[in-house]
Amino acid sequence: MSIQDSRIVFPNRIRACRKLQTNLTQTELARLVAVERTYITKIEAGRVIPSLMLLHDIARALGTMVDMLFDRDWSAARRREIAYRREQSAGSSHS
């Protein structure tokens, strides 16, 4: 995916995850990741690109992985996420 493509996909994906998966408001997400609501608005509008640390925090707050926020193919990204979580779960149960 090109940088231009990710600048289009990423804001829409954050908005979709926030609304559809977690049912969070922008204010609630902002509180969870310790930024102002207006910054979340700018991210979702594609006007700013958050730092990698903030991306990680946003993904965690949305219950997803960072790469899923950039993946154009939602279903493939979701399958990767489920497989990753299963691996993590299996690994932690053996510890």
N, CA, C and O atoms as a DFTB+ gen file, in Angstrom:
380 C
 N C O
     1  1       0.851      -1.175       0.000
     2  2       0.000       0.000       0.000
     3  2       0.894       1.233       0.000
     4  3       1.875       1.288       0.741
     5  1       0.566       2.209      -0.814
     6  2       1.356       3.432      -0.877
     7  2       1.064       4.325       0.333
     8  3       0.071       4.137       1.036
     9  1       1.932       5.281       0.554
    10  2       1.720       6.227       1.652
    11  2       0.417       6.972       1.443
    12  3      -0.328       7.204       2.395
    13  1       0.135       7.349       0.198
    14  2      -1.106       8.062      -0.092
    15  2      -2.324       7.197       0.249
    16  3      -3.297       7.684       0.825
    17  1      -2.261       5.910      -0.113
    18  2      -3.364       4.998       0.209
    19  2      -3.574       4.908       1.716
    20  3      -4.708       4.944       2.195
    21  1      -2.472       4.791       2.464
    22  2      -2.601       4.653       3.912
    23  2      -3.155       5.926       4.539
    24  3      -3.818       5.863       5.574
    25  1      -2.896       7.074       3.934
    26  2      -3.447       8.331       4.464
    27  2      -4.960       8.387       4.279
    28  3      -5.645       9.130       4.982
    29  1      -5.482       7.608       3.338
    30  2      -6.927       7.539       3.119
    31  2      -7.532       6.441       3.986
    32  3      -8.551       6.664       4.641
    33  1      -6.921       5.265       3.998
    34  2      -7.461       4.108       4.710
    35  2      -7.400       4.315       6.219
    36  3      -8.385       4.077       6.918
    37  1      -6.265       4.753       6.721
    38  2      -6.029       4.840       8.156
    39  2      -7.074       5.666       8.916
    40  3      -7.638       5.155       9.884
    41  1      -7.361       6.910       8.529
    42  2      -8.367       7.673       9.279
    43  2      -9.740       7.005       9.272
    44  3     -10.436       6.991      10.287
    45  1     -10.121       6.455       8.129
    46  2     -11.420       5.773       8.044
    47  2     -11.451       4.530       8.917
    48  3     -12.470       4.228       9.537
    49  1     -10.341       3.811       8.968
    50  2     -10.281       2.597       9.768
    51  2     -10.365       2.917      11.258
    52  3     -11.039       2.206      12.004
    53  1      -9.696       3.968      11.695
    54  2      -9.783       4.360      13.109
    55  2     -11.226       4.718      13.451
    56  3     -11.755       4.281      14.473
    57  1     -11.851       5.503      12.602
    58  2     -13.242       5.896      12.844
    59  2     -14.151       4.668      12.900
    60  3     -14.997       4.555      13.787
    61  1     -13.970       3.749      11.948
    62  2     -14.806       2.537      11.910
    63  2     -14.587       1.685      13.152
    64  3     -15.552       1.217      13.756
    65  1     -13.335       1.476      13.541
    66  2     -13.054       0.693      14.750
    67  2     -13.666       1.360      15.972
    68  3     -14.269       0.702      16.821
    69  1     -13.507       2.648      16.046
    70  2     -14.020       3.382      17.212
    71  2     -15.534       3.260      17.309
    72  3     -16.078       3.015      18.386
    73  1     -16.207       3.430      16.183
    74  2     -17.675       3.420      16.203
    75  2     -18.269       2.018      16.210
    76  3     -19.209       1.746      16.957
    77  1     -17.729       1.127      15.386
    78  2     -18.360      -0.175      15.189
    79  2     -17.879      -1.239      16.164
    80  3     -18.675      -2.054      16.630
    81  1     -16.595      -1.243      16.476
    82  2     -16.068      -2.301      17.339
    83  2     -16.167      -1.952      18.819
    84  3     -16.489      -2.809      19.642
    85  1     -15.894      -0.714      19.154
    86  2     -15.828      -0.360      20.575
    87  2     -16.936       0.575      21.007
    88  3     -17.171       0.745      22.203
    89  1     -17.625       1.190      20.047
    90  2     -18.694       2.135      20.349
    91  2     -18.216       3.279      21.249
    92  3     -18.959       3.770      22.098
    93  1     -16.957       3.692      21.045
    94  2     -16.407       4.808      21.806
    95  2     -16.694       6.123      21.100
    96  3     -16.760       6.178      19.872
    97  1     -16.859       7.162      21.868
    98  2     -16.916       8.502      21.289
    99  2     -15.486       8.991      21.103
   100  3     -14.551       8.400      21.643
   101  1     -15.315      10.054      20.352
   102  2     -13.986      10.649      20.217
   103  2     -13.464      11.092      21.586
   104  3     -12.275      10.950      21.872
   105  1     -14.325      11.614      22.409
   106  2     -13.933      12.063      23.750
   107  2     -13.437      10.894      24.589
   108  3     -12.426      11.011      25.281
   109  1     -14.143       9.767      24.532
   110  2     -13.730       8.592      25.303
   111  2     -12.398       8.038      24.817
   112  3     -11.535       7.688      25.623
   113  1     -12.230       7.957      23.493
   114  2     -10.961       7.485      22.945
   115  2      -9.832       8.433      23.337
   116  3      -8.755       7.995      23.740
   117  1     -10.080       9.706      23.220
   118  2      -9.059      10.692      23.590
   119  2      -8.642      10.527      25.044
   120  3      -7.453      10.594      25.359
   121  1      -9.589      10.317      25.918
   122  2      -9.279      10.128      27.335
   123  2      -8.428       8.871      27.534
   124  3      -7.473       8.883      28.311
   125  1      -8.771       7.800      26.840
   126  2      -8.035       6.542      26.976
   127  2      -6.586       6.643      26.512
   128  3      -5.711       5.956      27.039
   129  1      -6.338       7.494      25.531
   130  2      -4.978       7.609      24.986
   131  2      -4.292       8.912      25.387
   132  3      -3.211       9.231      24.892
   133  1      -4.924       9.658      26.280
   134  2      -4.340      10.867      26.873
   135  2      -4.008      11.960      25.860
   136  3      -2.917      12.530      25.877
   137  1      -4.973      12.243      24.972
   138  2      -4.861      13.385      24.062
   139  2      -6.174      14.155      24.101
   140  3      -7.156      13.692      24.681
   141  1      -6.186      15.309      23.494
   142  2      -7.407      16.101      23.401
   143  2      -8.347      15.498      22.353
   144  3      -7.891      14.895      21.382
   145  1      -9.643      15.661      22.549
   146  2     -10.626      15.176      21.575
   147  2     -10.366      15.776      20.200
   148  3     -10.537      15.099      19.186
   149  1      -9.960      17.026      20.158
   150  2      -9.714      17.677      18.871
   151  2      -8.585      16.995      18.102
   152  3      -8.569      17.018      16.871
   153  1      -7.643      16.389      18.819
   154  2      -6.559      15.673      18.146
   155  2      -7.103      14.396      17.491
   156  3      -6.706      14.055      16.377
   157  1      -7.997      13.701      18.168
   158  2      -8.646      12.515      17.576
   159  2      -9.430      12.942      16.336
   160  3      -9.412      12.247      15.319
   161  1     -10.110      14.068      16.417
   162  2     -10.848      14.598      15.266
   163  2      -9.908      14.820      14.092
   164  3     -10.231      14.457      12.961
   165  1      -8.754      15.408      14.347
   166  2      -7.775      15.674      13.279
   167  2      -7.219      14.375      12.702
   168  3      -7.007      14.274      11.494
   169  1      -6.981      13.381      13.556
   170  2      -6.498      12.083      13.070
   171  2      -7.543      11.466      12.150
   172  3      -7.218      11.016      11.051
   173  1      -8.793      11.442      12.592
   174  2      -9.865      10.831      11.796
   175  2     -10.143      11.604      10.513
   176  3     -10.660      11.040       9.548
   177  1      -9.812      12.866      10.494
   178  2      -9.991      13.672       9.284
   179  2      -8.780      13.557       8.357
   180  3      -8.799      14.076       7.242
   181  1      -7.733      12.879       8.817
   182  2      -6.530      12.741       8.004
   183  2      -5.668      13.974       7.963
   184  3      -4.830      14.117       7.073
   185  1      -5.858      14.876       8.921
   186  2      -5.082      16.122       8.929
   187  2      -3.784      15.999       9.700
   188  3      -2.874      16.803       9.499
   189  1      -3.676      15.008      10.581
   190  2      -2.431      14.750      11.305
   191  2      -2.165      13.248      11.307
   192  3      -3.086      12.440      11.188
   193  1      -0.905      12.895      11.442
   194  2      -0.505      11.505      11.568
   195  2       0.078      11.345      12.962
   196  3       1.056      12.010      13.305
   197  1      -0.508      10.473      13.767
   198  2      -0.023      10.316      15.140
   199  2       1.330       9.610      15.186
   200  3       1.724       8.929      14.239
   201  1       2.026       9.783      16.296
   202  2       3.300       9.100      16.506
   203  2       3.070       7.599      16.599
   204  3       1.941       7.147      16.790
   205  1       4.138       6.834      16.462
   206  2       4.023       5.386      16.590
   207  2       3.534       4.984      17.974
   208  3       2.747       4.047      18.110
   209  1       3.994       5.684      18.989
   210  2       3.551       5.373      20.346
   211  2       2.050       5.614      20.490
   212  3       1.339       4.805      21.086
   213  1       1.575       6.732      19.938
   214  2       0.147       7.021      20.011
   215  2      -0.649       6.020      19.173
   216  3      -1.736       5.605      19.575
   217  1      -0.117       5.629      18.016
   218  2      -0.785       4.600      17.206
   219  2      -0.966       3.318      18.008
   220  3      -2.030       2.700      17.980
   221  1       0.073       2.930      18.715
   222  2       0.007       1.736      19.554
   223  2      -1.070       1.899      20.620
   224  3      -1.857       0.981      20.851
   225  1      -1.111       3.055      21.268
   226  2      -2.112       3.315      22.306
   227  2      -3.531       3.310      21.738
   228  3      -4.455       2.789      22.363
   229  1      -3.695       3.890      20.558
   230  2      -5.011       3.917      19.911
   231  2      -5.451       2.493      19.573
   232  3      -6.586       2.105      19.848
   233  1      -4.541       1.717      18.974
   234  2      -4.874       0.334      18.625
   235  2      -5.271      -0.445      19.871
   236  3      -6.253      -1.187      19.854
   237  1      -4.521      -0.282      20.940
   238  2      -4.844      -0.989      22.184
   239  2      -6.218      -0.559      22.701
   240  3      -7.020      -1.403      23.101
   241  1      -6.490       0.735      22.697
   242  2      -7.785       1.236      23.177
   243  2      -8.937       0.714      22.327
   244  3     -10.046       0.513      22.823
   245  1      -8.663       0.495      21.037
   246  2      -9.691       0.000      20.127
   247  2      -9.739      -1.529      20.088
   248  3     -10.558      -2.112      19.378
   249  1      -8.862      -2.167      20.851
   250  2      -8.857      -3.623      20.908
   251  2      -8.386      -4.279      19.634
   252  3      -8.884      -5.336      19.248
   253  1      -7.415      -3.646      18.974
   254  2      -6.921      -4.180      17.709
   255  2      -5.408      -4.032      17.658
   256  3      -4.782      -3.631      18.638
   257  1      -4.828      -4.356      16.513
   258  2      -3.393      -4.214      16.305
   259  2      -3.146      -3.050      15.347
   260  3      -4.008      -2.698      14.541
   261  1      -1.965      -2.466      15.450
   262  2      -1.638      -1.300      14.616
   263  2      -1.773      -1.621      13.133
   264  3      -2.342      -0.823      12.388
   265  1      -1.266      -2.767      12.685
   266  2      -1.317      -3.054      11.246
   267  2      -2.740      -3.144      10.722
   268  3      -2.989      -2.863       9.550
   269  1      -3.672      -3.533      11.578
   270  2      -5.063      -3.610      11.142
   271  2      -5.625      -2.222      10.822
   272  3      -6.536      -2.090      10.005
   273  1      -5.086      -1.206      11.458
   274  2      -5.559       0.151      11.197
   275  2      -5.143       0.651       9.810
   276  3      -5.719       1.609       9.295
   277  1      -4.142      -0.003       9.209
   278  2      -3.659       0.419       7.895
   279  2      -4.071      -0.513       6.777
   280  3      -3.900      -0.173       5.606
   281  1      -4.602      -1.668       7.094
   282  2      -4.886      -2.676       6.091
   283  2      -6.170      -2.371       5.339
   284  3      -7.232      -2.199       5.937
   285  1      -6.057      -2.306       4.029
   286  2      -7.222      -2.035       3.178
   287  2      -8.203      -3.205       3.207
   288  3      -9.413      -3.008       3.097
   289  1      -7.680      -4.423       3.355
   290  2      -8.515      -5.623       3.372
   291  2      -8.864      -5.953       4.821
   292  3      -8.124      -6.655       5.510
   293  1      -9.985      -5.444       5.258
   294  2     -10.422      -5.573       6.661
   295  2     -10.514      -7.030       7.088
   296  3     -10.042      -7.381       8.169
   297  1     -11.106      -7.882       6.269
   298  2     -11.307      -9.275       6.670
   299  2      -9.979     -10.015       6.798
   300  3      -9.815     -10.822       7.713
   301  1      -9.034      -9.760       5.906
   302  2      -7.725     -10.405       6.007
   303  2      -6.999      -9.923       7.254
   304  3      -6.362     -10.713       7.950
   305  1      -7.093      -8.648       7.533
   306  2      -6.464      -8.096       8.729
   307  2      -7.091      -8.691       9.979
   308  3      -6.393      -8.995      10.946
   309  1      -8.376      -8.855       9.959
   310  2      -9.073      -9.426      11.114
   311  2      -8.647     -10.883      11.335
   312  3      -8.452     -11.308      12.474
   313  1      -8.506     -11.639      10.255
   314  2      -8.048     -13.033      10.383
   315  2      -6.640     -13.086      10.969
   316  3      -6.358     -13.933      11.816
   317  1      -5.748     -12.185      10.527
   318  2      -4.391     -12.134      11.083
   319  2      -4.427     -11.796      12.564
   320  3      -3.683     -12.369      13.360
   321  1      -5.289     -10.870      12.923
   322  2      -5.405     -10.479      14.324
   323  2      -5.887     -11.647      15.185
   324  3      -5.352     -11.880      16.268
   325  1      -6.877     -12.367      14.717
   326  2      -7.402     -13.511      15.466
   327  2      -6.323     -14.584      15.618
   328  3      -6.162     -15.156      16.696
   329  1      -5.588     -14.856      14.543
   330  2      -4.516     -15.849      14.612
   331  2      -3.436     -15.408      15.598
   332  3      -2.932     -16.216      16.378
   333  1      -3.087     -14.135      15.556
   334  2      -2.075     -13.607      16.476
   335  2      -2.536     -13.759      17.922
   336  3      -1.755     -14.177      18.777
   337  1      -3.776     -13.428      18.201
   338  2      -4.293     -13.542      19.572
   339  2      -4.326     -14.995      20.040
   340  3      -4.062     -15.287      21.207
   341  1      -4.651     -15.897      19.125
   342  2      -4.634     -17.318      19.490
   343  2      -3.219     -17.765      19.845
   344  3      -3.018     -18.493      20.817
   345  1      -2.238     -17.326      19.051
   346  2      -0.847     -17.673      19.333
   347  2      -0.424     -17.114      20.691
   348  3       0.230     -17.799      21.477
   349  1      -0.802     -15.869      20.958
   350  2      -0.446     -15.256      22.235
   351  2      -1.091     -15.987      23.391
   352  3      -0.464     -16.211      24.426
   353  1      -2.339     -16.356      23.211
   354  2      -3.073     -17.076      24.247
   355  2      -2.465     -18.448      24.495
   356  3      -2.309     -18.862      25.643
   357  1      -2.126     -19.147      23.434
   358  2      -1.515     -20.474      23.567
   359  2      -0.149     -20.372      24.238
   360  3       0.211     -21.214      25.061
   361  1       0.593     -19.353      23.888
   362  2       1.921     -19.142      24.486
   363  2       1.855     -18.823      25.957
   364  3       2.697     -19.283      26.729
   365  1       0.875     -18.044      26.362
   366  2       0.757     -17.661      27.779
   367  2       0.218     -18.790      28.625
   368  3       0.469     -18.825      29.830
   369  1      -0.520     -19.720      28.030
   370  2      -1.056     -20.838      28.804
   371  2       0.007     -21.900      29.065
   372  3      -0.154     -22.748      29.942
   373  1       1.104     -21.845      28.290
   374  2       2.199     -22.794      28.473
   375  2       3.251     -22.277      29.441
   376  3       4.171     -23.012      29.799
   377  1       3.135     -21.055      29.861
   378  2       4.155     -20.461      30.733
   379  2       3.994     -20.901      32.172
   380  3       4.771     -20.492      33.034
